[in-house]
Amino acid sequence: MDNSMGVLLLEKLPDGTLKQIEERTWSMNMIASLAHVNYIIVGNLEYETVEGRLNVDQGKLELLLVPLRSE
Protein backbone atom coordinates (compact mmCIF):
# COMPACT_ATOMS: atom_id res chain seq x y z
CA MET A 1 0.00 0.00 0.00
CA ASP A 2 1.31 3.43 -0.97
CA ASN A 3 1.87 5.86 1.92
CA SER A 4 1.98 9.01 -0.19
CA MET A 5 -0.32 11.19 -2.25
CA GLY A 6 0.06 13.83 -4.91
CA VAL A 7 -0.64 17.32 -3.56
CA LEU A 8 -1.46 20.26 -5.82
CA LEU A 9 -0.87 23.73 -4.33
CA LEU A 10 -3.00 26.50 -5.82
CA GLU A 11 -2.66 30.21 -5.06
CA LYS A 12 -5.83 32.27 -5.07
CA LEU A 13 -4.99 35.54 -6.82
CA PRO A 14 -6.63 38.90 -5.92
CA ASP A 15 -8.91 38.70 -8.99
CA GLY A 16 -10.20 35.28 -7.86
CA THR A 17 -8.35 33.19 -10.42
CA LEU A 18 -6.14 30.28 -9.41
CA LYS A 19 -2.44 29.82 -10.17
CA GLN A 20 -0.69 26.50 -9.68
CA ILE A 21 2.31 26.95 -7.40
CA GLU A 22 3.55 23.38 -7.54
CA GLU A 23 2.67 19.74 -7.45
CA ARG A 24 4.60 17.18 -5.42
CA THR A 25 4.16 13.95 -3.51
CA TRP A 26 3.55 14.23 0.24
CA SER A 27 3.80 11.52 2.85
CA MET A 28 0.68 10.65 4.82
CA ASN A 29 2.34 12.23 7.90
CA MET A 30 2.60 15.57 6.08
CA ILE A 31 -1.03 15.35 4.97
CA ALA A 32 -2.15 14.46 8.52
CA SER A 33 -0.30 17.52 9.85
CA LEU A 34 -2.69 19.76 7.87
CA ALA A 35 -5.21 19.19 10.67
CA HIS A 36 -2.90 21.14 12.99
CA VAL A 37 -1.56 23.96 10.81
CA ASN A 38 -3.02 27.06 9.17
CA TYR A 39 0.09 28.24 7.34
CA ILE A 40 2.66 26.57 5.11
CA ILE A 41 5.93 27.73 3.57
CA VAL A 42 6.65 26.98 -0.08
CA GLY A 43 9.62 28.40 -1.94
CA ASN A 44 10.48 30.59 1.08
CA LEU A 45 7.02 32.26 0.89
CA GLU A 46 4.36 31.85 3.57
CA TYR A 47 0.78 31.00 2.64
CA GLU A 48 -2.42 30.61 4.60
CA THR A 49 -4.27 27.37 3.86
CA VAL A 50 -7.83 28.38 3.01
CA GLU A 51 -9.39 25.07 2.06
CA GLY A 52 -8.67 21.73 0.47
CA ARG A 53 -10.46 19.24 -1.68
CA LEU A 54 -9.82 15.66 -2.64
CA ASN A 55 -9.90 15.14 -6.38
CA VAL A 56 -10.75 11.44 -6.59
CA ASP A 57 -10.65 11.47 -10.41
CA GLN A 58 -6.96 12.41 -10.32
CA GLY A 59 -6.13 10.89 -6.91
CA LYS A 60 -4.76 14.20 -5.64
CA LEU A 61 -5.28 16.53 -2.72
CA GLU A 62 -5.73 20.14 -3.89
CA LEU A 63 -4.93 22.92 -1.40
CA LEU A 64 -6.11 26.50 -1.89
CA LEU A 65 -3.58 28.99 -0.53
CA VAL A 66 -3.52 32.75 -0.01
CA PRO A 67 -0.11 34.43 0.23
CA LEU A 68 0.71 36.44 3.33
CA ARG A 69 1.77 39.94 2.41
CA SER A 70 4.65 41.52 4.30
CA GLU A 71 4.03 45.17 5.08
NUMAR-789981 format. One line per 10 residues: their letters; for each residue z, x, y of N, C-alpha, C. Coordinates in pm, whole numbers, always signed. Layout:
BEGIN
A	Z X Y Z X Y Z X Y; ...;
//
This chain:
BEGIN
MDNSMGVLLL	+0 +85 -119 +0 +0 +0 +0 +89 +125; -83 +54 +220 -97 +131 +343 +19 +100 +438; +81 +205 +493 +192 +187 +586 +151 +217 +729; +28 +178 +765 -19 +198 +901 -111 +83 +939; -138 +74 +1068 -225 -32 +1119 -296 +18 +1243; -418 -26 +1262 -491 +6 +1383 -433 -72 +1500; -411 -2 +1612 -356 -64 +1732 -455 -42 +1847; -490 -150 +1914 -582 -146 +2026 -502 -170 +2153; -506 -74 +2247 -433 -87 +2373 -530 -131 +2482; -497 -243 +2546 -582 -300 +2650 -506 -308 +2781;
EKLPDGTLKQ	-566 -259 +2887 -506 -266 +3021 -559 -389 +3093; -467 -468 +3147 -507 -583 +3227 -527 -535 +3371; -649 -545 +3420 -682 -499 +3554 -646 -606 +3658; -633 -567 +3785 -592 -663 +3890 -681 -788 +3898; -809 -775 +3863 -899 -891 +3870 -893 -977 +3744; -805 -940 +3649 -786 -1020 +3528 -868 -974 +3410; -962 -884 +3431 -1042 -835 +3319 -961 -734 +3238; -1009 -706 +3118 -941 -614 +3028 -1023 -487 +3010; -954 -374 +3005 -1017 -244 +2982 -948 -178 +2864; -1027 -137 +2765 -968 -69 +2650 -922 +70 +2691;
IEERTWSMNM	-795 +99 +2667 -740 +231 +2695 -767 +323 +2577; -731 +277 +2459 -754 +355 +2338 -730 +272 +2215; -770 +327 +2104 -745 +267 +1974 -701 +380 +1881; -590 +359 +1813 -542 +460 +1718 -461 +392 +1609; -430 +467 +1506 -351 +416 +1395 -204 +445 +1422; -121 +342 +1406 +24 +355 +1423 +90 +335 +1288; +204 +402 +1271 +285 +380 +1152 +358 +245 +1168; +407 +193 +1059 +482 +68 +1065 +613 +86 +1143; +670 +208 +1143 +790 +234 +1223 +760 +221 +1372; +645 +272 +1416 +608 +260 +1557 +587 +113 +1595;
IASLAHVNYI	+522 +39 +1508 +497 -103 +1535 +629 -178 +1539; +721 -148 +1448 +852 -215 +1446 +930 -184 +1573; +911 -66 +1631 +985 -30 +1752 +944 -115 +1872; +829 -182 +1866 +787 -269 +1976 +886 -383 +2001; +966 -417 +1902 +1067 -521 +1919 +1180 -476 +2010; +1188 -346 +2038 +1299 -290 +2114 +1257 -227 +2246; +1128 -223 +2275 +1081 -156 +2396 +998 -251 +2483; +999 -225 +2612 +917 -302 +2706 +810 -216 +2771; +825 -84 +2757 +734 +9 +2824 +688 +115 +2725; +562 +157 +2739 +511 +266 +2657 +437 +365 +2747;
IVGNLEYETV	+428 +489 +2700 +357 +593 +2773 +235 +632 +2692; +119 +629 +2760 -8 +665 +2698 -83 +754 +2796; -122 +872 +2752 -194 +962 +2840 -115 +999 +2964; +16 +1015 +2949 +108 +1048 +3059 +120 +939 +3165; +74 +817 +3136 +89 +702 +3226 +179 +600 +3159; +264 +535 +3239 +357 +436 +3185 +301 +296 +3205; +313 +216 +3100 +264 +78 +3100 +374 -16 +3055; +373 -136 +3110 +460 -242 +3061 +384 -319 +2954; +449 -345 +2841 +386 -427 +2737 +406 -573 +2775; +296 -644 +2793 +301 -783 +2838 +302 -878 +2718;
EGRLNVDQGK	+210 -856 +2627 +206 -939 +2507 +121 -871 +2402; +128 -921 +2281 +47 -867 +2173 -8 -979 +2089; -115 -948 +2018 -168 -1046 +1924 -222 -973 +1803; -215 -1038 +1691 -264 -982 +1566 -403 -1037 +1542; -501 -950 +1540 -638 -990 +1514 -661 -974 +1363; -648 -1083 +1290 -659 -1075 +1144 -803 -1051 +1101; -901 -1090 +1182 -1041 -1065 +1147 -1069 -915 +1143; -1010 -841 +1236 -1032 -696 +1241 -918 -616 +1180; -806 -683 +1146 -691 -613 +1089 -627 -518 +1188; -619 -561 +1314 -564 -476 +1420 -463 -553 +1504;
LELLLVPLRS	-368 -476 +1557 -272 -528 +1653 -326 -494 +1792; -339 -593 +1878 -389 -573 +2014 -273 -590 +2112; -248 -488 +2195 -140 -493 +2292 -197 -499 +2433; -149 -597 +2511 -189 -611 +2650 -89 -537 +2737; -138 -445 +2819 -53 -358 +2899 -87 -371 +3047; +15 -355 +3129 -1 -352 +3275 +54 -219 +3323; -26 -142 +3399 +23 -11 +3443 +134 -26 +3546; +229 +66 +3542 +333 +71 +3644 +278 +156 +3757; +293 +106 +3876 +241 +177 +3994 +353 +254 +4059; +332 +383 +4079 +430 +465 +4152 +409 +445 +4301;
E	+519 +424 +4372 +508 +403 +4517 +586 +506 +4590;
//
